[in-house]
Amino acid sequence: MNPNAKTRSDQMIRARPMGERSLFDEFLDGFYDVQRRMRNRPRDVWHPPTDVYETDDDIVIKMSIPGVNPSDVEINCSGKALTIWGRRECANPGEVRTYHQIEIRNGRFERHIAINRPFDPTGAYGEYRDGFLYVYVPKAPESRRVGVSIRIEL
C-alpha cells in the first residue's frame, strides 16, 4: 500500500465546532425523545379521540372518554404540552361468558397534546360531562413554563 495514499477516514469531513444549536439538532432531540417515550410506553395504551380548539379566552381540549371514572384521570402540564392519561376498566370478567364483538378500548389511555400558542397552565381546570373531558387552559400574552397538575370538576 502506498504510504502517501489517503485512506477513507482521512477523506471524511471533520465535525465543525459546536456553536448555536441548529434547527436540525432540535429536530433530532425531539425525534429521539419521541422514540424513547415509545419504547417506555406499554403497548396496550389507547388514544381517545380528542379535539383542540380556541375560544376568546381559552384553549379547550375535548376528549371522548365515556365510561371513565374522572378520579381515574390525571392531567399534567409540562413546558408547552399537556398530558392526559387514565384508565377505563372493562366489564367484570366474572359476568362475561363469551365475547361476540369487541370494539371499545379498555385499559390505560394517554394523549400528549402540544399547545402552540402562549398559555397559563396555573389557571387551567377540567370538567367531565356526558362522557367528555373538557380541559380549559387560559390564553396568555406569553407562556409560563411551569409544571402543574390540573383538577377535574364534576
ABEGO torsion letter per residue (X at the ends): XBAABBBAAAABBBBBBBBBBBAAAAAAAAAAAAAAAAAABBAABBBBBBBBBBBAABBBBBBBBBGBBAAABBBBBBEABBBBBBBBBBBBAAABABBABBABBBEBBBBBBBBABBBBAAABBBBBBGGBBBBBBBBBABBBBBBBBBBBBX
